[in-house]
Amino acid sequence: MSSKTGDSATPLVPASDDVEFKPFRETYKIITFTMIVGMLYPTPHTAGCRVIGILAVLVSVTPVCAITALDMWNSWLRRDFINIIRHFTVVGPLLAALFKMILFFISREEAWGIIRKIDHDHARYNTLPESHKAIARSHIQNTQYYSEKCWSITVATCVLTFPLTAVFLTWYNFTFKEDPVKYMIHDMNKPFSAPEDRFKSPYFEIMFFYMAYCSTIYIISFTGFDAFFGITINHACMKMDMACKIMDDAMTERDREFRRRRMMDVVTEQNDVFRMVELIQETFNNWLGLIVAATMLQICNCMYQIIEGYGIDPRYLIFIFGTVAHIYLPCRYAAKLQGSALEVATRLYCCGWERVNDPRARNMLIFMIARAQYPMKITAFNMFDFDMELFVSILQTSYSMFTLLRS
């Protein structure tokens, strides 16, 4: 089974330095690295290793989850709701990172199918004319900049704010103050001990490096998984743009048979887009539904922590920005896919068919336009559409929850 899957993923043209469009692993190196390290890269023959890795990560974060749960319980007994929300704000995304590993392993066949399709398309684009390569080049560069580099910087900034702040404040206190104070990455009381015992050695040092390790899990998971969604959507939009370009070129052909073959290429590309969107839907369906509820809670918690907590904390201000970006990107990408799909019908109609005296070609075009008018949407839980209206609704609901929590 593995060898067959691997053969089907073999590019049409061998990857080399003189080939412009390379496979997924070489085109998006940052995302590939974070997916591999984060047990997310769905290579079939590494399934066993990923199971062991996921179990190891689950075991490794169990202590911090247990300590946090105990501290939240003690906070509940003394009615310290701000501390409960503070813990939930930080540990909640860590549990989401673990869920992503499990979810991606369950849907590994669909995810691997997407990567194979990207590899196959990139290899095929190397054989196309320069006008077609320009379209692919533009889309890939856009994806590398926004979905890979910008998102990686956003995630790293939001997460590293916590450990870097702790390091700076601890260094500043020990350097310039007579009575220095230690700062933890995420402050948690030592179990079954007095509150001040958490700053004693070696417990403080152990927990500091342990929370730094958990921060690494944050960065790896949220960089690889979420960026992969944007890459898949942008690739589907590129395929639609490429299909319209092929149709424009087909209408300039004088030979009827050659024109019809080019139009059949458009039909093939169009059908391939629908199959890819189905794979995207199957891969991210459950995740999209869960991040809607999780994001609303996270935004609400961050606002409550800043306004009702122990003073304005810049770390949570940055965290709100990252949380909003985390839900904005999938909504924006889903809206982009929907908009690009709606433009296909118009672009096919404007391909210049009126200059071609070929009834059969015109009949084929009618079916293409009719098929392109079918809505192409990404849904969560197969229930509600992901678009910019959903993004606005999430922000409104988060504020309503925050208002209710304050009252």
Beta strands, then each sheet from edge to edge (+ up, - down):
strand 1: 379-380
strand 2: 384-385
sheet 1: 1+ 2-
end
